[in-house]
Amino acid sequence: MTPLPRRELSPAVFRWFALAAFISMIVIVLTGAAVRLTGSGLGCPDWPTCFKDQIAGSWSIHPLIEYANRMVTVTLVILTGVTFIASLLRRPRRRDLAVLAGLLILGVILDAILGAFVVYSKLNPWLVSLHMLLSLAMVVISAILYHRSKYLYGPGARVDVRDPHFRAVARLLWIPFVMLLITGTMTTGSGPHAGGSQGQLQARRLPFAFSSAAWVHSVAATLFVGLVVGLLVSIWKTSAPAPLQLGVRRLVIIALIQAAIGVTQYLTHVPAALVELHIAGAISLTIGVTQFHLRQTAHDREPSIPRKSRPPKTPNVGRMALS
């Protein structure tokens, strides 16, 4: 009996899987935030079903929004599983891509389990904050996966450090950035958007004043913006490579826009639309910091699919004679 041929994927095809996983991680953060900001966090009091053994408790807006977000999570589990299988079928196979794809599966499962605890704890603000931070960590992993799928990594691959000083700065930049994310989730956890709505059990908030949390978050934001602006000035003065300049410019632009949104939402009493926009900015900033870190080393691109060979052009004899 003739064995079935093994399925193999080229690096170019696998990049599409990595890109899909990357986009899906962004989508799940935005839809999760929308559940909270629309007051639909307790729209489904049970998990994984919505109400006891029913898929949907009712056709009202809050259960539909909450369960739609769960369906996005299910889709995410399937997509990350397919991406992991694709990493094993990729030729040549690369261990780093398989590990990153496996981490995405683990992260999605942990996020889903944590979501169940969030529901059964009636939106415990500490768990909700951890839910957000874990989701952003998955955005980082998926961004690294997509980046690495485009370039050659591993033994024998070219690795050129563009600037050793800026590489050290890029690593240290994670410290104030993580502080910024943590203080941001603490601010949201003490703010007015608990995730519930009228007629539902009112979710608890973090045990400190919203104004105090916002002040601490603003200090962390000011520190981060000051660091990236100073980094931009330093890169200009040292004539750093163009990829580093581009990465810092993006960081500065996103950070300034994010700061403007944060101030505006605080002065306008934290409207839900601006909070969602602020969360989108946090995702963009997370991707920007990740990309700036990855840009510190130069790698050769994965070879693309070879083009069909074309016949050589016939020389123009008349033009050659005139020249």
C-alpha positions in Angstrom: 0.0 0.0 0.0 1.5 3.4 -1.0 2.0 5.7 1.9 0.3 9.1 1.8 2.6 12.0 0.9 3.5 14.2 3.9 2.1 17.7 3.9 4.7 20.4 4.0 4.4 24.2 4.3 6.8 26.7 2.9 8.0 29.6 5.1 5.9 32.0 2.9 2.7 30.1 3.7 3.5 29.8 7.4 3.9 33.6 7.6 0.2 33.8 6.9 -0.6 31.6 9.8 1.6 33.7 12.0 0.0 36.9 10.8 -3.5 35.5 11.5 -2.5 34.5 15.0 -1.1 38.0 15.6 -4.2 39.7 14.4 -6.5 37.4 16.4 -4.6 38.3 19.7 -5.3 41.9 19.0 -9.0 41.2 18.3 -9.5 39.2 21.5 -8.2 42.1 23.6 -10.5 44.6 21.9 -13.6 42.4 22.2 -12.8 41.6 25.8 -12.6 45.3 26.6 -15.9 45.9 24.7 -17.6 43.3 26.9 -16.5 45.2 30.0 -17.3 48.7 28.7 -20.8 47.7 27.5 -21.6 46.4 31.0 -21.9 42.8 29.6 -19.4 41.1 31.9 -22.1 39.4 33.9 -24.4 38.8 30.9 -23.6 35.1 31.2 -23.4 34.1 34.8 -22.1 30.5 34.0 -19.2 29.1 32.0 -18.7 27.7 29.4 -22.4 27.8 28.8 -24.2 31.1 29.3 -27.0 30.2 31.8 -27.0 26.8 33.4 -27.1 24.3 30.5 -28.2 26.9 27.9 -25.9 28.2 25.2 -27.5 31.7 25.5 -29.5 32.9 28.5 -31.7 35.2 26.5 -31.7 37.3 23.4 -30.9 40.5 25.3 -27.9 42.6 24.4 -25.6 41.8 27.3 -25.7 37.9 27.1 -25.2 38.2 23.4 -22.1 40.4 23.7 -20.6 38.2 26.4 -21.2 35.0 24.6 -20.0 36.4 21.3 -16.7 37.2 23.0 -16.5 33.6 24.2 -17.0 32.4 20.6 -14.1 34.6 19.6 -12.0 32.8 22.2 -13.1 29.4 20.8 -12.1 30.6 17.4 -8.8 31.7 18.8 -8.1 28.3 20.4 -8.7 26.6 17.0 -6.5 29.2 15.2 -3.6 28.8 17.6 -3.9 25.1 17.3 -3.8 25.2 13.5 -0.8 27.6 13.7 1.1 25.2 16.0 0.4 22.3 13.5 1.6 24.5 10.7 4.8 25.2 12.6 5.4 21.5 12.7 4.7 21.1 9.0 6.8 24.0 8.0 9.9 23.1 6.0 12.6 23.7 7.0 11.2 23.2 10.5 12.3 25.7 13.1 12.1 24.9 16.8 11.8 28.6 17.9 8.6 29.0 15.8 7.1 25.8 17.2 7.9 26.9 20.8 6.3 30.3 20.2 3.2 28.8 18.6 2.9 26.4 21.5 3.2 29.3 24.0 0.2 30.9 22.2 -1.9 27.8 22.7 -0.9 27.7 26.4 -1.7 31.4 26.8 -5.1 31.1 25.2 -6.0 28.1 27.4 -4.9 29.9 30.5 -6.7 33.1 29.5 -9.9 31.0 28.9 -9.6 29.4 32.4 -8.9 32.8 33.9 -12.0 34.1 32.2 -14.0 31.4 33.9 -12.7 32.4 37.3 -13.6 36.0 36.4 -17.2 35.0 35.7 -17.6 32.9 38.9 -15.9 35.5 41.0 -18.5 38.1 39.8 -15.8 40.2 38.0 -13.2 40.2 40.7 -11.1 43.3 39.7 -7.8 41.7 40.5 -8.6 38.8 38.2 -9.9 41.2 35.5 -6.6 43.1 35.6 -4.6 39.9 35.4 -6.8 38.8 32.5 -5.9 42.0 30.6 -2.2 41.7 31.3 -2.1 38.1 30.2 -3.9 39.0 27.0 -1.3 41.7 26.3 1.5 39.2 27.0 0.0 37.0 24.2 0.1 40.0 21.9 3.8 40.2 22.6 4.4 36.5 21.9 2.3 36.6 18.7 4.2 39.7 17.5 7.5 37.9 18.1 6.2 34.8 16.2 5.2 36.9 13.2 8.5 38.8 13.2 10.6 35.6 13.4 8.6 33.9 10.7 9.9 36.6 8.3 13.6 36.3 9.2 16.2 33.6 9.6 17.0 32.6 13.1 18.9 29.7 14.6 22.4 28.2 14.2 24.4 29.7 11.4 22.0 32.6 10.8 23.3 36.1 10.6 22.8 38.2 13.7 24.2 41.7 13.6 23.7 43.9 16.6 22.9 47.3 15.2 24.0 49.3 18.3 25.0 47.6 21.6 24.1 50.7 23.7 20.6 51.0 22.2 20.1 47.2 22.6 20.7 47.6 26.4 18.3 50.5 26.4 15.6 48.5 24.6 15.9 45.8 27.2 15.6 48.2 30.1 12.7 50.0 28.5 10.5 47.0 29.3 10.7 47.9 33.1 8.9 51.3 32.8 6.6 49.9 30.2 5.4 47.0 32.4 4.9 49.5 35.2 2.8 51.6 32.8 0.6 48.6 32.0 0.2 47.6 35.6 -0.7 51.0 36.8 -3.1 51.4 33.8 -5.0 48.2 34.7 -5.1 49.3 38.3 -6.6 52.6 37.2 -9.3 50.8 35.2 -9.9 48.4 38.0 -10.7 51.3 40.4 -12.7 53.3 37.8 -16.4 53.4 36.9 -16.4 50.6 34.3 -16.8 47.5 36.5 -18.2 45.4 33.7 -21.7 45.0 35.1 -24.9 46.9 34.2 -28.2 47.9 35.8 -30.1 44.9 37.2 -26.9 42.8 37.6 -24.9 42.3 40.7 -22.5 45.3 41.1 -18.9 44.2 40.7 -16.4 45.2 43.3 -13.7 47.7 42.5 -10.0 47.8 43.6 -9.6 49.2 47.2 -8.2 52.6 46.3 -9.5 55.8 44.9 -9.7 56.2 41.1 -8.1 59.6 41.3 -5.1 58.3 43.2 -4.7 55.4 40.8 -5.0 57.8 37.8 -2.3 60.0 39.4 0.1 57.1 39.8 -0.6 56.0 36.2 0.0 59.5 34.9 3.4 59.6 36.7 4.3 56.3 35.0 3.1 57.6 31.7 5.1 60.8 32.0 8.2 58.8 32.8 7.8 56.5 29.8 7.1 59.4 27.4 10.1 61.2 28.7 12.3 58.2 28.2 11.2 57.5 24.6 11.5 61.2 23.7 15.0 61.2 25.2 15.8 58.1 23.3 14.7 59.7 20.0 17.0 62.7 20.6 19.9 60.3 21.4 19.3 58.3 18.2 19.2 61.5 16.1 22.5 62.7 17.6 24.3 59.4 17.2 23.1 58.7 13.6 21.8 55.3 14.5 20.7 52.9 11.8 17.4 53.7 10.0 15.4 50.8 11.5 16.1 52.0 15.0 15.2 55.6 14.1 11.9 54.4 12.6 11.1 52.2 15.7 11.7 55.1 18.1 9.7 57.6 16.0 6.7 55.2 16.1 7.1 54.8 19.8 7.1 58.5 20.4 4.1 59.1 18.2 2.0 56.3 19.7 3.0 57.3 23.3 2.1 61.0 22.7 -1.3 60.0 21.2 -1.9 57.6 24.0 -1.1 60.2 26.6 -3.5 62.7 24.9 -6.3 60.1 25.0 -5.6 59.3 28.6 -5.8 63.0 29.7 -8.9 63.6 27.6 -10.8 60.6 29.0 -10.0 61.6 32.6 -11.2 65.2 32.0 -14.4 64.0 30.3 -15.2 61.5 33.2 -14.0 58.4 31.4 -16.5 57.7 28.6 -16.5 54.1 27.4 -15.6 55.0 23.8 -12.4 56.7 24.9 -11.5 53.9 27.2 -11.8 51.4 24.3 -9.6 53.7 22.2 -7.1 53.9 25.1 -7.0 50.1 25.2 -6.3 50.1 21.5 -3.5 52.5 22.1 -2.1 50.2 24.8 -2.1 47.4 22.3 -0.3 49.6 19.7 2.3 50.7 22.3 2.8 47.0 23.3 3.5 46.1 19.7 5.8 49.2 19.3 8.0 48.3 22.3 8.2 44.7 21.1 9.2 45.7 17.6 11.8 48.2 18.9 13.3 45.4 20.9 13.3 43.1 17.8 14.9 45.7 15.6 18.1 45.8 17.7 19.5 42.9 15.7 19.6 42.5 11.9 18.7 39.2 10.3 18.5 37.9 6.7 15.0 37.5 5.4 13.6 34.0 4.8 14.0 33.2 1.1 10.8 33.8 -0.8 9.2 31.5 -3.2 11.4 31.5 -6.4 10.0 33.3 -9.3 9.5 31.5 -12.7 12.5 31.9 -14.8 12.1 34.2 -17.7 13.9 33.9 -21.0 16.8 36.4 -21.4 15.9 39.5 -23.3 17.2 39.7 -26.9 19.7 42.6 -27.2 18.6 45.6 -29.3 21.3 45.4 -32.0 20.2 48.7 -33.6 20.5 50.6 -30.3 23.9 49.0 -29.6 25.2 50.1 -33.0 24.0 53.7 -32.4 25.7 53.8 -29.0 
